[in-house]
Amino acid sequence: MLYHIRMDVNLPPDLDPDERADLLAREKEYSQKLQREGKWPHLWRIAGEYANFSVLDVADHDELHALLSGLPLFPHMDIEVTPLAAHPSKIEG
Ligand SMILES: O=C(O)CC1=CCC(=O)O1
């Protein structure tokens, strides 16, 4: 199943710089593992915002929830999920 996700990152301004760097490094490692596994086929920066649009390809809502709640930045993000269904006008390819 495909899901369109918007993630807005809200890191505390007073976060310790080492803690911030560690969080971001772990987030990158986590998301790149899922990208390599084909579960995170799109990851786009929203221009001008500390936010991204992503498309995740997972089995069901439960896997989606597990994946999202495992994000190192999860406690610092607002996440909006839109489930995607097939469009009848879409051509193959
Ligand atoms: O910077 C972001 O948009 C948050 C994020 C999600 C996956 C990743 O590597 O960073």
The ligand as a Gaussian input file, in Angstrom:
#p B3LYP/6-31G(d) Opt

LIG

0 1
 O       14.709000      16.381000       7.283000
 C       13.591000      15.818000       7.247000
 O       12.712000      16.116000       6.434000
 C       13.306000      14.661000       8.187000
 C       13.766000      13.411000       7.608000
 C       13.024000      12.356000       7.254000
 C       13.890000      11.324000       6.722000
 C       15.189000      11.962000       6.835000
 O       16.274000      11.457000       6.527000
 O       15.074000      13.218000       7.348000

